[in-house]
Amino acid sequence: MEALGSTVIDGAKTFLESAYSRIKTFSKREENIRQLRQHITELTIKKMSIQEDVTLAKLEGKTPKDQVNEWLKKVSKVEDDVRPLLEMPDQHADGGRGSNMVHRYLQCWTVAKKLDLVEELNSTYFETVAPERHSPIKAVEEISVPPLVGKRATSNMKQLLEILNRTDIRRIAVWGKGGIGKTILVKNLSNLLYFSSPNSFDIVIWVQVSRELDLSTIQSQIAKRIHLKVEAGDTTHNIAIRILRRLKLRRKILLILDDVWEKIDLDAMGIPSRDPCCKVLLTTRSRDVCRDMAVDVSFPMNLMNEEDAWDLFNESAGPIIGPDGRESPARKIVADCHGLPLAIKTLGKFMRDRPQIELWRNTALWRQCSSPLFKNIEKEVFRPLEMSYHYLPSKILKQCFLYCSLYPASFSIDVAELIQCWVSDGLINENQSMAEAFNYGVALVEHLKDSCLLDQDGSRGTVKMHDIFHDSAIRLSEREELYGFHCQSGVPFHQMPKESSRRFSLMGCRIEKLQAFPVCSQLTVLLLQGNPIKRIPDDFFQNVKSLRVLNLSNTRITALPPSFLCLGELRALFLRGCNLMKLPSLKALGKLLVLDLSSTLIRELPRGLGSLSSLRELNLSCTHFLEKAIAGSILGLSSLETLDVSFSAYNWNMKTGADQRARFDELLSLDHLSVLRIRLDSVERLASTVASSWLKKLTRYDIHISPRSFDSNYHVAQHNEKRLVLRGVDLLQEDLRDVLYNTSSLDMLTCVGMTQRHWLSLSSLISLTISNCDDITCLINKESSSQVMFPNLQHLVLDHLKNLVTTVESILPRGKCLSNLKTIHVLDCPMLRGAISYAMLRHVGKLEEIKVSGCENMCRIIESGGHAKTLAVLRVINISNMVNLTSICDGTSVCPVLEQIEVSGCWGLKKLPLSISSSCSLKEIRGDIEWWNNLTWENDVVKRYFEQHFQACPREENCSRKRKYKNTS
């Protein structure tokens, strides 16, 4: 009975539990459906996110995990199962009997079970949808490249690597002429990253860019490097999207674009160029590419020095030095390459394993002759260089480049004269003002420089063409017969112009006797300057009547032949430095635009000058024998824009007299005159109201007021500069207010009456030089403290002022004086104890350069009053020959961008105002080695840090300075 009772009880419990469960299922039906609807929505969103991750992983070449694929299948199935449950109508109203009750129960049970499954799937978490695998892509690939040769190449590599490692620089361009070694440098840099710094970048991508830009070709190189498969039908846009996704996974990217000729749209290629993780390094021959690609740093490549060039030649040619005499012709071969690595290396390989001395002597003439033996050299040297010419965007630019080949190789070409020739020859439209033509000409010159076809010469306003590029231009001229360039400059004259010649040059050909030319009906340019020609045949110009440009400068001719009057088409005539004492009438040259008679021996202006109504530029400078100019000679030059009569003997101050000579008042009638260079005996002619008003209309002038003609040791006025030189003028006696009103550059030499201070407040003044003015004791005194003094002055020179005690005497309100000063040069001011007084120091926050020399009583350069002072933009400190100088600054001077310090003959200077923390921009310290060894430093660490920047001056120079110092002491 007990067993039976127990069984009955257990059965009852089971029944009750089952009944309770069913009742509970019925009661929670609505709640379960609500939760199921919510959780299935969340699960669907999660599925979509994981599906997106799976798609991206597949694009990246990864395989999704099996668990992820299985989960996605389960989610898709449960979505299908749940959908009809959520759409089923409520059947609770149908009653609770029979089959309906069972059906409703099963429905409620299914909802509950699906809810449990959805919650389980929702709770599943995948850290990654695809396993991370170590990419088979190498961070850096080794590139086959010859090693760098020479100290400069090693230095370039070091500098470029430092720039590449800077976090604030993302785009770098290595820029230079063809064949200078840009690609070799960057390939060696890539290999350095491969061997020494493989972890510097996650990936380094090298792309060879062709001259004909093709984005798809560039994309295919990038895709191949990152193992991205590109299908035949893929568009550049789709490939760019895929490249971008792949590269975005990398933390640090370096893209190297070699040989870029025009702007590349990095975004269109799929490069994350705006992302800080991406750096771009490119090589180019064009400065315009650097600008168009918005590079942060343009790294210029320079030609090789003599030592490095010789080392490269030896590397290419093999052992040379020996008893067989090959070294001498070898050095001539290297010298004729003028530092261009491509030429040096090509010639070296050409001569490898050629022991015969005759071959070396013959090859030394490779630039002077055309021989089948040198065809390979022409192919490997000149053809690559000619690409820069062929890529010029216009025929005008190509002709301008070939025009420069009319001058000898490496000749300093005056840019202003070059542009005058271009205008006169019709390359630049002459129907505009010379100022407009000059601006356009400068733009053309700059384009050629930016294309590495011309180089900036050492002196300002001149350019030159590299010897190898000059040879290349001559070869191009021979092929481009349409332009008619024919050059024999710098070599002995041996060939006449052809009938097709249009521009012919015999500059510097050592011609003493000029032969008659054949009929050259197309010849428009003839350059004969620099030849010892004494006489021109009488009928010489009969056969060249179409000449537009004729240059006979620096020849020994004393007269022009009668046939000269046939040149009715002539636009430019250059006779500078000839021995001409007299010219024939110029009346027949009615189309003349430019006439240069500077440094000739003429005693009077040529007849017919006043009839040249088209003349734009007249140069009579340094005509030391010019005494006569008929009244009206200048007045008739109604189109004249530029007149240069500087350092001429002619007296423009003369009153109108019986001889009816031309006088200064004629110049006031030249309505188009914009540039004037002249010397006047006194300021009287400029002081009139008419003259001062006329001066305001000039865009540039260089006027010397001096009692007699002096050869100036100072600079000449630059573009858009208005320069006035006062020599021996009494400022108390002369009223110069109106004259000085628009002056931008003022030189006062041996002037008196310096207490007249109205020149202090000139707002137009940018440059000021005061020299040998003995009555000046202070530049700005306390009486002037209420004025605004030199508000726009940028350059100040104080020279041989024997009574100058201080620069600025008293404390002035900030912003009152010298607030834009950039450079100050102080020379031989014996009473001055400090170049920059404390009162001055408070105002010169924009100072960039300080140069002081020969101030024998100066004990410090900057008098800071013991206070700390930051000179935020000071770059250069140059001091010399001051025996009593003990310090540069008496306080702590912080110069965060200081680049150069040069010290010579200052043996008492024992400490430099430098600290490691504030000298990160320092590039060079120059001085005597003994002076350097006697400097005191905070500790050895500081000394070693700055020692790496030290460069010793030449020994002979320093020895003489030291002897002078000891004798003075």
Beta strands, then each sheet from edge to edge (+ up, - down):
strand 1: 171-175
strand 2: 203-208
strand 3: 253-260
strand 4: 278-284
strand 5: 297-300
strand 6: 413-414
strand 7: 455-456
strand 8: 462-464
strand 9: 485-487
strand 10: 503-505
strand 11: 525-527
strand 12: 549-551
strand 13: 572-574
strand 14: 594-596
strand 15: 617-619
strand 16: 642-645
strand 17: 675-680
strand 18: 700-705
strand 19: 722-727
strand 20: 745-749
strand 21: 767-771
strand 22: 778-780
strand 23: 795-799
strand 24: 806-808
strand 25: 823-827
strand 26: 834-836
strand 27: 849-853
strand 28: 860-862
strand 29: 869-870
strand 30: 876-880
strand 31: 887-889
strand 32: 893-894
strand 33: 900-904
strand 34: 924-927
strand 35: 950-952
sheet 1: 2+ 3+ 4+ 1+ 5+
sheet 2: 6+ 8- 7+
sheet 3: 9+ 10+ 11+ 12+ 13+ 14+ 15+ 16+ 17+ 18+ 19+ 20+ 21+ 23+ 25+ 27+ 30+ 33+ 34+ 35+
sheet 4: 22+ 24+
sheet 5: 26+ 28+ 31+
sheet 6: 29+ 32+
end
